[in-house]
Amino acid sequence: MNKRNSKPRKVYEGTIWSSDGEIDVNELVFTKIFVVIEDQPGSNWTGTMSKLMTALNKVSSKNQREILPGSPGALRVVINRVANRLRNRGIGVRFARTTDHARTRYVRFTH
């Protein structure tokens, strides 16, 4: 199949092709995390990967939503890849678990 004629599709990592050229899911998540953090009072955001997926979907266009990772686990992989870049730009990234019986995993972004 010709890469230039392929339609955008969901991916979990790396680069995909669309009709207008390369789209990097890492770069998309990286830039949209900034938007999500800036929309919060105090420039901090805390939540599960599922909540982060919802927040990223709200600030993304329809075409961008098709490119975002399709599961919370896949989003975690992408965030692990861009975490150092976020930290270099002054965004703290911390993964942790709650202390209750459920031990829910969450991520915290601080600016």
VMD Tcl script that builds the backbone (N, CA, C; Angstrom):
set m [mol new atoms 333]
animate dup $m
set s [atomselect $m all]
$s set {name element resname resid chain x y z} {
  {N N MET 1 A 0.846 -1.182 0.000}
  {CA C MET 1 A 0.000 0.000 0.000}
  {C C MET 1 A 0.886 1.238 0.000}
  {N N ASN 2 A 0.513 2.212 -0.760}
  {CA C ASN 2 A 1.230 3.469 -0.838}
  {C C ASN 2 A 0.998 4.269 0.440}
  {N N LYS 3 A 2.071 4.674 1.125}
  {CA C LYS 3 A 1.948 5.395 2.391}
  {C C LYS 3 A 1.223 6.728 2.236}
  {N N ARG 4 A 1.374 7.367 1.108}
  {CA C ARG 4 A 0.760 8.672 0.916}
  {C C ARG 4 A -0.749 8.587 0.741}
  {N N ASN 5 A -1.259 7.474 0.289}
  {CA C ASN 5 A -2.690 7.328 0.072}
  {C C ASN 5 A -3.413 6.683 1.241}
  {N N SER 6 A -2.673 6.290 2.277}
  {CA C SER 6 A -3.329 5.640 3.407}
  {C C SER 6 A -4.049 6.679 4.261}
  {N N LYS 7 A -5.140 6.244 4.880}
  {CA C LYS 7 A -5.921 7.122 5.744}
  {C C LYS 7 A -5.329 7.115 7.145}
  {N N PRO 8 A -5.557 8.197 7.936}
  {CA C PRO 8 A -5.079 8.170 9.318}
  {C C PRO 8 A -5.698 6.991 10.058}
  {N N ARG 9 A -4.899 6.389 10.929}
  {CA C ARG 9 A -5.388 5.261 11.706}
  {C C ARG 9 A -4.812 5.349 13.110}
  {N N LYS 10 A -5.449 4.635 14.036}
  {CA C LYS 10 A -4.966 4.646 15.412}
  {C C LYS 10 A -3.657 3.881 15.488}
  {N N VAL 11 A -2.743 4.410 16.283}
  {CA C VAL 11 A -1.493 3.708 16.557}
  {C C VAL 11 A -1.168 3.896 18.025}
  {N N TYR 12 A -0.287 3.079 18.512}
  {CA C TYR 12 A 0.084 3.163 19.910}
  {C C TYR 12 A 1.470 3.732 20.108}
  {N N GLU 13 A 2.261 3.764 19.066}
  {CA C GLU 13 A 3.579 4.357 19.186}
  {C C GLU 13 A 4.127 4.694 17.815}
  {N N GLY 14 A 5.116 5.563 17.795}
  {CA C GLY 14 A 5.812 5.875 16.564}
  {C C GLY 14 A 5.084 6.842 15.654}
  {N N THR 15 A 5.449 6.800 14.394}
  {CA C THR 15 A 4.948 7.719 13.393}
  {C C THR 15 A 3.956 7.013 12.488}
  {N N ILE 16 A 2.902 7.695 12.089}
  {CA C ILE 16 A 1.971 7.161 11.102}
  {C C ILE 16 A 1.948 8.113 9.921}
  {N N TRP 17 A 1.356 7.659 8.844}
  {CA C TRP 17 A 1.243 8.474 7.639}
  {C C TRP 17 A -0.200 8.861 7.415}
  {N N SER 18 A -0.397 10.046 6.910}
  {CA C SER 18 A -1.723 10.499 6.510}
  {C C SER 18 A -1.586 11.165 5.150}
  {N N SER 19 A -2.694 11.670 4.642}
  {CA C SER 19 A -2.662 12.276 3.312}
  {C C SER 19 A -1.815 13.548 3.276}
  {N N ASP 20 A -1.594 14.187 4.431}
  {CA C ASP 20 A -0.815 15.429 4.436}
  {C C ASP 20 A 0.606 15.256 4.965}
  {N N GLY 21 A 1.077 14.037 5.117}
  {CA C GLY 21 A 2.456 13.817 5.544}
  {C C GLY 21 A 2.537 13.097 6.869}
  {N N GLU 22 A 3.686 13.219 7.503}
  {CA C GLU 22 A 3.942 12.525 8.755}
  {C C GLU 22 A 3.210 13.159 9.922}
  {N N ILE 23 A 2.673 12.316 10.785}
  {CA C ILE 23 A 2.074 12.770 12.031}
  {C C ILE 23 A 2.688 11.931 13.133}
  {N N ASP 24 A 3.291 12.563 14.100}
  {CA C ASP 24 A 3.962 11.858 15.180}
  {C C ASP 24 A 3.079 11.897 16.419}
  {N N VAL 25 A 2.654 10.738 16.889}
  {CA C VAL 25 A 1.777 10.666 18.053}
  {C C VAL 25 A 2.484 11.201 19.292}
  {N N ASN 26 A 3.797 11.013 19.400}
  {CA C ASN 26 A 4.541 11.539 20.549}
  {C C ASN 26 A 4.457 13.064 20.602}
  {N N GLU 27 A 4.665 13.699 19.458}
  {CA C GLU 27 A 4.612 15.163 19.395}
  {C C GLU 27 A 3.214 15.673 19.694}
  {N N LEU 28 A 2.195 14.978 19.206}
  {CA C LEU 28 A 0.813 15.378 19.448}
  {C C LEU 28 A 0.490 15.327 20.943}
  {N N VAL 29 A 0.824 14.231 21.599}
  {CA C VAL 29 A 0.560 14.111 23.041}
  {C C VAL 29 A 1.361 15.156 23.806}
  {N N PHE 30 A 2.620 15.362 23.420}
  {CA C PHE 30 A 3.484 16.349 24.070}
  {C C PHE 30 A 2.852 17.741 24.056}
  {N N THR 31 A 2.380 18.179 22.898}
  {CA C THR 31 A 1.814 19.526 22.795}
  {C C THR 31 A 0.454 19.630 23.481}
  {N N LYS 32 A -0.345 18.572 23.400}
  {CA C LYS 32 A -1.682 18.633 24.008}
  {C C LYS 32 A -1.626 18.573 25.529}
  {N N ILE 33 A -0.597 17.967 26.100}
  {CA C ILE 33 A -0.449 17.973 27.557}
  {C C ILE 33 A -0.264 19.401 28.048}
  {N N PHE 34 A 0.486 20.217 27.317}
  {CA C PHE 34 A 0.643 21.629 27.675}
  {C C PHE 34 A -0.718 22.329 27.708}
  {N N VAL 35 A -1.553 22.057 26.714}
  {CA C VAL 35 A -2.874 22.685 26.644}
  {C C VAL 35 A -3.728 22.258 27.840}
  {N N VAL 36 A -3.703 20.985 28.168}
  {CA C VAL 36 A -4.489 20.474 29.300}
  {C C VAL 36 A -4.034 21.117 30.603}
  {N N ILE 37 A -2.726 21.225 30.796}
  {CA C ILE 37 A -2.197 21.809 32.034}
  {C C ILE 37 A -2.545 23.288 32.128}
  {N N GLU 38 A -2.438 24.022 31.024}
  {CA C GLU 38 A -2.730 25.455 31.048}
  {C C GLU 38 A -4.200 25.737 31.334}
  {N N ASP 39 A -5.083 24.802 31.001}
  {CA C ASP 39 A -6.514 24.988 31.262}
  {C C ASP 39 A -6.877 24.798 32.735}
  {N N GLN 40 A -5.966 24.256 33.528}
  {CA C GLN 40 A -6.246 23.980 34.938}
  {C C GLN 40 A -5.846 25.155 35.815}
  {N N PRO 41 A -6.629 25.430 36.865}
  {CA C PRO 41 A -6.209 26.462 37.815}
  {C C PRO 41 A -4.948 26.008 38.547}
  {N N GLY 42 A -3.975 26.874 38.644}
  {CA C GLY 42 A -2.726 26.538 39.304}
  {C C GLY 42 A -1.755 25.782 38.424}
  {N N SER 43 A -2.104 25.557 37.185}
  {CA C SER 43 A -1.247 24.861 36.210}
  {C C SER 43 A -0.799 23.485 36.692}
  {N N ASN 44 A -1.650 22.780 37.415}
  {CA C ASN 44 A -1.387 21.411 37.839}
  {C C ASN 44 A -2.525 20.533 37.355}
  {N N TRP 45 A -2.198 19.290 37.040}
  {CA C TRP 45 A -3.228 18.341 36.633}
  {C C TRP 45 A -2.901 16.997 37.250}
  {N N THR 46 A -3.906 16.360 37.858}
  {CA C THR 46 A -3.741 15.038 38.445}
  {C C THR 46 A -4.923 14.179 38.047}
  {N N GLY 47 A -4.671 12.942 37.639}
  {CA C GLY 47 A -5.751 12.036 37.296}
  {C C GLY 47 A -5.226 10.729 36.740}
  {N N THR 48 A -6.136 9.827 36.474}
  {CA C THR 48 A -5.775 8.539 35.894}
  {C C THR 48 A -5.501 8.711 34.407}
  {N N MET 49 A -4.956 7.675 33.796}
  {CA C MET 49 A -4.710 7.726 32.350}
  {C C MET 49 A -6.027 7.851 31.586}
  {N N SER 50 A -7.085 7.231 32.104}
  {CA C SER 50 A -8.395 7.350 31.449}
  {C C SER 50 A -8.879 8.788 31.469}
  {N N LYS 51 A -8.706 9.466 32.599}
  {CA C LYS 51 A -9.105 10.873 32.692}
  {C C LYS 51 A -8.236 11.745 31.790}
  {N N LEU 52 A -6.961 11.404 31.691}
  {CA C LEU 52 A -6.071 12.159 30.803}
  {C C LEU 52 A -6.478 11.951 29.346}
  {N N MET 53 A -6.864 10.733 28.989}
  {CA C MET 53 A -7.335 10.488 27.621}
  {C C MET 53 A -8.556 11.347 27.317}
  {N N THR 54 A -9.477 11.450 28.278}
  {CA C THR 54 A -10.664 12.288 28.103}
  {C C THR 54 A -10.267 13.747 27.933}
  {N N ALA 55 A -9.340 14.220 28.762}
  {CA C ALA 55 A -8.888 15.615 28.676}
  {C C ALA 55 A -8.196 15.887 27.345}
  {N N LEU 56 A -7.372 14.956 26.875}
  {CA C LEU 56 A -6.691 15.139 25.591}
  {C C LEU 56 A -7.688 15.145 24.435}
  {N N ASN 57 A -8.705 14.308 24.526}
  {CA C ASN 57 A -9.732 14.281 23.483}
  {C C ASN 57 A -10.498 15.593 23.413}
  {N N LYS 58 A -10.719 16.231 24.562}
  {CA C LYS 58 A -11.462 17.501 24.599}
  {C C LYS 58 A -10.695 18.634 23.917}
  {N N VAL 59 A -9.366 18.590 23.967}
  {CA C VAL 59 A -8.572 19.684 23.396}
  {C C VAL 59 A -8.014 19.348 22.017}
  {N N SER 60 A -8.414 18.201 21.463}
  {CA C SER 60 A -7.916 17.769 20.163}
  {C C SER 60 A -9.011 17.853 19.105}
  {N N SER 61 A -8.590 18.062 17.873}
  {CA C SER 61 A -9.535 18.056 16.756}
  {C C SER 61 A -9.931 16.615 16.437}
  {N N LYS 62 A -10.901 16.452 15.576}
  {CA C LYS 62 A -11.376 15.116 15.208}
  {C C LYS 62 A -10.252 14.282 14.602}
  {N N ASN 63 A -9.483 14.867 13.709}
  {CA C ASN 63 A -8.370 14.146 13.090}
  {C C ASN 63 A -7.301 13.782 14.110}
  {N N GLN 64 A -7.041 14.684 15.046}
  {CA C GLN 64 A -6.046 14.404 16.075}
  {C C GLN 64 A -6.518 13.298 17.007}
  {N N ARG 65 A -7.817 13.253 17.290}
  {CA C ARG 65 A -8.360 12.202 18.162}
  {C C ARG 65 A -8.148 10.818 17.583}
  {N N GLU 66 A -8.175 10.721 16.256}
  {CA C GLU 66 A -7.949 9.425 15.612}
  {C C GLU 66 A -6.513 8.948 15.779}
  {N N ILE 67 A -5.592 9.864 16.016}
  {CA C ILE 67 A -4.178 9.539 16.124}
  {C C ILE 67 A -3.775 9.231 17.567}
  {N N LEU 68 A -4.491 9.799 18.535}
  {CA C LEU 68 A -4.152 9.574 19.936}
  {C C LEU 68 A -4.199 8.091 20.269}
  {N N PRO 69 A -3.408 7.659 21.247}
  {CA C PRO 69 A -3.429 6.248 21.652}
  {C C PRO 69 A -4.844 5.808 22.030}
  {N N GLY 70 A -5.153 4.546 21.764}
  {CA C GLY 70 A -6.503 4.039 21.950}
  {C C GLY 70 A -6.795 3.456 23.317}
  {N N SER 71 A -5.791 3.341 24.172}
  {CA C SER 71 A -6.023 2.773 25.497}
  {C C SER 71 A -5.177 3.509 26.531}
  {N N PRO 72 A -5.566 3.427 27.804}
  {CA C PRO 72 A -4.763 4.074 28.853}
  {C C PRO 72 A -3.334 3.533 28.914}
  {N N GLY 73 A -3.168 2.242 28.703}
  {CA C GLY 73 A -1.824 1.662 28.720}
  {C C GLY 73 A -0.951 2.190 27.594}
  {N N ALA 74 A -1.541 2.339 26.419}
  {CA C ALA 74 A -0.794 2.880 25.279}
  {C C ALA 74 A -0.437 4.347 25.522}
  {N N LEU 75 A -1.336 5.098 26.161}
  {CA C LEU 75 A -1.042 6.495 26.491}
  {C C LEU 75 A 0.122 6.572 27.471}
  {N N ARG 76 A 0.172 5.652 28.423}
  {CA C ARG 76 A 1.266 5.622 29.398}
  {C C ARG 76 A 2.599 5.416 28.677}
  {N N VAL 77 A 2.633 4.559 27.674}
  {CA C VAL 77 A 3.860 4.315 26.909}
  {C C VAL 77 A 4.317 5.607 26.223}
  {N N VAL 78 A 3.377 6.326 25.621}
  {CA C VAL 78 A 3.715 7.579 24.937}
  {C C VAL 78 A 4.213 8.613 25.943}
  {N N ILE 79 A 3.551 8.707 27.093}
  {CA C ILE 79 A 3.977 9.680 28.107}
  {C C ILE 79 A 5.370 9.328 28.621}
  {N N ASN 80 A 5.660 8.064 28.780}
  {CA C ASN 80 A 7.016 7.670 29.185}
  {C C ASN 80 A 8.053 8.158 28.182}
  {N N ARG 81 A 7.700 8.125 26.886}
  {CA C ARG 81 A 8.632 8.585 25.857}
  {C C ARG 81 A 8.847 10.092 25.878}
  {N N VAL 82 A 7.812 10.861 26.214}
  {CA C VAL 82 A 7.930 12.315 26.167}
  {C C VAL 82 A 8.182 12.931 27.542}
  {N N ALA 83 A 8.272 12.130 28.588}
  {CA C ALA 83 A 8.420 12.658 29.954}
  {C C ALA 83 A 9.668 13.536 30.104}
  {N N ASN 84 A 10.794 13.107 29.565}
  {CA C ASN 84 A 12.013 13.916 29.699}
  {C C ASN 84 A 11.898 15.244 28.967}
  {N N ARG 85 A 11.244 15.245 27.817}
  {CA C ARG 85 A 11.030 16.505 27.098}
  {C C ARG 85 A 10.140 17.434 27.900}
  {N N LEU 86 A 9.103 16.883 28.529}
  {CA C LEU 86 A 8.228 17.704 29.373}
  {C C LEU 86 A 9.014 18.286 30.546}
  {N N ARG 87 A 9.821 17.467 31.170}
  {CA C ARG 87 A 10.626 17.934 32.314}
  {C C ARG 87 A 11.603 19.020 31.892}
  {N N ASN 88 A 12.186 18.889 30.700}
  {CA C ASN 88 A 13.103 19.920 30.195}
  {C C ASN 88 A 12.387 21.244 29.954}
  {N N ARG 89 A 11.091 21.213 29.711}
  {CA C ARG 89 A 10.293 22.424 29.493}
  {C C ARG 89 A 9.656 22.939 30.790}
  {N N GLY 90 A 10.003 22.347 31.924}
  {CA C GLY 90 A 9.514 22.839 33.206}
  {C C GLY 90 A 8.232 22.184 33.701}
  {N N ILE 91 A 7.829 21.086 33.090}
  {CA C ILE 91 A 6.632 20.361 33.517}
  {C C ILE 91 A 7.083 19.149 34.323}
  {N N GLY 92 A 6.681 19.089 35.582}
  {CA C GLY 92 A 6.984 17.925 36.400}
  {C C GLY 92 A 6.032 16.792 36.056}
  {N N VAL 93 A 6.563 15.586 35.920}
  {CA C VAL 93 A 5.758 14.405 35.606}
  {C C VAL 93 A 6.019 13.383 36.697}
  {N N ARG 94 A 4.944 12.951 37.360}
  {CA C ARG 94 A 5.092 11.971 38.435}
  {C C ARG 94 A 4.005 10.919 38.313}
  {N N PHE 95 A 4.412 9.658 38.317}
  {CA C PHE 95 A 3.483 8.541 38.312}
  {C C PHE 95 A 3.434 7.975 39.721}
  {N N ALA 96 A 2.243 7.652 40.192}
  {CA C ALA 96 A 2.110 7.136 41.552}
  {C C ALA 96 A 0.844 6.293 41.668}
  {N N ARG 97 A 0.616 5.794 42.870}
  {CA C ARG 97 A -0.599 5.042 43.181}
  {C C ARG 97 A -1.246 5.650 44.414}
  {N N THR 98 A -2.565 5.508 44.488}
  {CA C THR 98 A -3.263 5.975 45.680}
  {C C THR 98 A -2.959 5.023 46.830}
  {N N THR 99 A -3.180 5.486 48.049}
  {CA C THR 99 A -2.853 4.677 49.221}
  {C C THR 99 A -4.038 3.861 49.728}
  {N N ASP 100 A -5.185 3.967 49.085}
  {CA C ASP 100 A -6.344 3.193 49.520}
  {C C ASP 100 A -6.235 1.740 49.037}
  {N N HIS 101 A -7.223 0.952 49.330}
  {CA C HIS 101 A -7.212 -0.466 48.999}
  {C C HIS 101 A -7.110 -0.710 47.488}
  {N N ALA 102 A -7.713 0.145 46.685}
  {CA C ALA 102 A -7.721 -0.040 45.228}
  {C C ALA 102 A -6.352 0.208 44.600}
  {N N ARG 103 A -5.516 1.052 45.223}
  {CA C ARG 103 A -4.182 1.377 44.712}
  {C C ARG 103 A -4.227 1.838 43.255}
  {N N THR 104 A -5.119 2.763 42.972}
  {CA C THR 104 A -5.310 3.297 41.628}
  {C C THR 104 A -4.058 4.026 41.161}
  {N N ARG 105 A -3.655 3.766 39.935}
  {CA C ARG 105 A -2.498 4.463 39.354}
  {C C ARG 105 A -2.940 5.815 38.828}
  {N N TYR 106 A -2.088 6.827 39.026}
  {CA C TYR 106 A -2.390 8.160 38.502}
  {C C TYR 106 A -1.126 8.851 38.058}
  {N N VAL 107 A -1.299 9.930 37.332}
  {CA C VAL 107 A -0.181 10.750 36.879}
  {C C VAL 107 A -0.459 12.179 37.333}
  {N N ARG 108 A 0.606 12.891 37.683}
  {CA C ARG 108 A 0.507 14.287 38.116}
  {C C ARG 108 A 1.463 15.125 37.273}
  {N N PHE 109 A 0.919 16.160 36.672}
  {CA C PHE 109 A 1.724 17.135 35.926}
  {C C PHE 109 A 1.716 18.435 36.723}
  {N N THR 110 A 2.882 19.007 36.963}
  {CA C THR 110 A 2.980 20.288 37.671}
  {C C THR 110 A 3.800 21.252 36.824}
  {N N HIS 111 A 3.423 22.525 36.895}
  {CA C HIS 111 A 4.128 23.542 36.105}
  {C C HIS 111 A 4.592 24.654 36.994}
}
mol reanalyze $m
mol bondsrecalc $m
mol representation Tube
mol addrep $m
